[in-house]
């Protein structure tokens, strides 16, 4: 299977059959699937990555921000 890259959030939602890819990514991280989270993050295009960061800072509890942001670098 070819690697996915430069996908929008909408494309990712459709592909993974979820309503919100950002929520799915956070849940994946919190469930301990760090490598899957990294893959999901790296599949996003530049704008979607920025949108994920905005989502993270506005919708996720602050205690997880630092951990998740470290994994995105």
C-alpha positions as CSV (number, residue, x, y, z in Angstrom):
1,X,0.0,0.0,0.0
2,X,1.3,3.4,-0.9
3,X,2.0,6.0,1.8
4,X,-0.6,8.7,2.1
5,X,0.6,12.3,2.2
6,X,-0.6,15.9,1.9
7,X,-4.2,15.1,2.6
8,X,-6.8,17.5,3.8
9,X,-8.8,16.8,7.0
10,X,-11.9,16.1,4.9
11,X,-10.0,13.5,2.8
12,X,-8.7,11.9,6.0
13,X,-12.2,11.8,7.5
14,X,-13.5,10.0,4.4
15,X,-10.6,7.6,4.2
16,X,-10.7,6.6,7.9
17,X,-14.5,6.8,8.0
18,X,-14.6,9.1,11.0
19,X,-16.6,12.3,11.7
20,X,-13.6,14.3,12.9
21,X,-10.0,13.2,12.1
22,X,-8.6,15.5,14.8
23,X,-10.7,13.9,17.5
24,X,-9.7,10.5,16.1
25,X,-6.0,11.4,16.2
26,X,-6.2,12.6,19.9
27,X,-8.1,9.5,20.9
28,X,-5.4,7.4,19.1
29,X,-2.7,9.1,21.0
30,X,-4.5,8.9,24.4
31,X,-5.0,5.1,23.8
32,X,-1.3,4.7,23.6
33,X,-1.0,4.2,19.8
34,X,1.8,6.8,19.4
35,X,3.2,5.4,16.1
36,X,-0.3,5.4,14.5
37,X,-0.8,9.0,15.7
38,X,2.5,10.0,14.1
39,X,1.5,8.4,10.8
40,X,-1.9,10.2,10.9
41,X,-0.2,13.5,11.6
42,X,2.3,13.1,8.8
43,X,-0.4,12.2,6.3
44,X,-1.9,15.7,6.8
45,X,-1.0,18.6,4.5
46,X,0.4,21.8,5.9
47,X,-2.9,23.6,6.4
48,X,-4.5,20.6,8.1
49,X,-1.6,20.3,10.5
50,X,-2.1,24.0,11.5
51,X,-5.8,23.2,11.9
52,X,-4.9,20.2,14.1
53,X,-2.8,22.4,16.3
54,X,-5.7,24.9,16.7
55,X,-8.0,22.1,17.5
56,X,-5.6,20.7,20.1
57,X,-5.2,24.0,21.9
58,X,-8.9,24.8,21.9
59,X,-10.6,21.4,22.4
60,X,-8.1,19.2,24.3
61,X,-7.4,19.4,28.0
62,X,-4.2,21.4,28.6
63,X,-2.5,18.5,30.5
64,X,-2.1,16.7,27.1
65,X,-0.9,19.6,25.0
66,X,2.7,19.3,25.7
67,X,2.8,15.5,25.2
68,X,0.9,15.6,21.9
69,X,2.8,18.6,20.5
70,X,6.1,16.9,21.2
71,X,4.9,14.0,19.0
72,X,4.0,16.3,16.1
73,X,7.6,17.6,15.8
